[in-house]
Amino acid sequence: MEYDPAMRWVSPPLVEWLTAAKTVNGRYRHTMLTEEPANRAAGLAALGALTAEAHRDARERLERLVGISLDPLEGAPPDWRPYPDGLHTSALQGYMGEVLAGVVAENYEPHGQSWTVPAFLFRGHQAAYQELERRRQLGGPARPIPGRTGDDALAFQLDDDGAVIAWLWGEAKCTHSHDADLINAGHRQLSAAIRVPRLSRSS
């Protein structure tokens, strides 16, 4: 997958909806986002647009994959319009976490630095495609599927020549109320090992 500089997740309406208060304590940095209720409608619309753009690459990939039919009976090609809406709620929650991790990286400057998220990795979630094909062939409700492996978002700092000079990975956790154990699990997951991203220009 080639880097598309047009795919950016910076959104002033979202920043005006979720305002940031930053705290620094030694090497630990914390950013708390607080909702401005008056800006909710514009903020939600901006988040919806960002989410649709984040899934555009996966939608286009699916359209290319079904462009040549292997059906010997020349049946109609699969209808991928249900992506990602036709997936189980748990999968959609995971995708939303990935989007939010990338949006935070690009809009709120973690560690006081500017970051770029070149793409989201939904296109690699094979279990999602298999589930949609199962529903197309057999019908029935959406079923939970294995989550996508890896971190929720990977962001980079680029120099003037476009070379990567730093990277940042993010992990999102979703809970109905404050859950210190879940937050600690996220910290442990991100701190378990030093992982060096491998970049490829192939599609």
C-alpha positions, 0 to 999 in steps of 0.5 A, a space after each residue: 500500500 503506497 502512502 497517500 499524502 491526501 489521506 489526513 485526519 486533521 479536523 478543526 471541528 473535532 478539536 473544537 468539540 473535544 478540547 485538550 488539557 495536557 499534563 506533563 510529569 517527567 517522562 509521563 504525558 497525559 492529555 484529557 479530552 473534554 467535550 464542548 457540548 455546543 460543538 457536538 453536532 459539528 464534531 460528530 459530523 467531522 468524526 463521521 467524515 473522518 471515519 468514512 475516509 479512513 475506510 475508503 482504502 479498504 472499500 476501494 480494495 474490495 471493489 478491485 478484488 471483485 472486479 474480475 469474477 471467478 464464478 463459472 456461472 457468471 453470477 452477480 459480483 459480491 455487494 461490498 456496500 455493507 462494509 463496514 456497516 454489515 459487521 458485528 458491533 464488536 468489530 465496529 467498536 474495534 475499528 472506531 478505536 483505531 480511528 480515534 487513536 489515529 485522530 488523536 495522533 494527528 490532532 493533539 500532538 502527542 509528546 508535543 510533536 506533529 504526527 502523520 498516520 499514512 493509512 489505517 489497516 482495516 484493509 488487512 482484516 481478512 476475517 471481516 471480509 470472510 464474514 461479509 461473504 458468509 452473510 452474502 451467501 448464507 444470510 443471517 445476523 452479523 457474528 463476532 469475529 476475531 479482532 485485527 492483530 497489531 496496534 490500533 494506529 501507527 503514526 510517523 514523523 517525516 522530515 522535509 524529504 519525506 523520510 521517517 525520523 520517528 514513529 508512534 503507536 497507539 492503542 485504544 480501549 473502550 469502556 462504559 465507565 472508568 476502568 483502571 485495569 483496562 487502562 493499565 492493560 493498554 499501558 502494558 501492551 504498548 510497553 511490552 517491547 520495542 517494535 520497529 515498523 517495517 515500511 514497504 512501498 508496494 501496494 
